[in-house]
Amino acid sequence: MFSPDSQRIVTASDDKTARVWNAATGQPLAILQGHSSVVRSAMFSPDGQRIVTASQDKTARVWNANSGLLLAILQGHTDTVWSAVFSPDGQRIVTSSAYTKRVFRVVTLSEIADLLAK
């Protein structure tokens, strides 16, 4: 996934990490470590300042896109989190597993909705 300015790429990996790369040179910029299982998706926030990852470890995590520091762990799923995405305004994150979808407010990183899959 490209950053909004197209200068960086973030990739998800089976080695329990996500990696940030320089899009022009392919050089690694950061390794996002902390998940305990496969990382299924990774995405930049609309302003390019944060990254959200989704994992088979039943969590999503929010990272500082520049430093690679972990900012928050988003919990509450009972199985693999397949995707996590920022809203277009960057104010919310939606996480999705097989049976649940959750919405988190980015400012407080607190859950604001639990959407049951029908």
Secondary structure, 3 states (H helix, E strand, C coil): CECCCCCEEEEECCCCEEEEEECCCCCEEEEEECCCCCEEEEEECCCCCEEEEEECCCCEEEEECCCCCEEEEECCCCCCEEEEEECCCCCEEEEEECCEEEEEECCCCEEEEEEECC
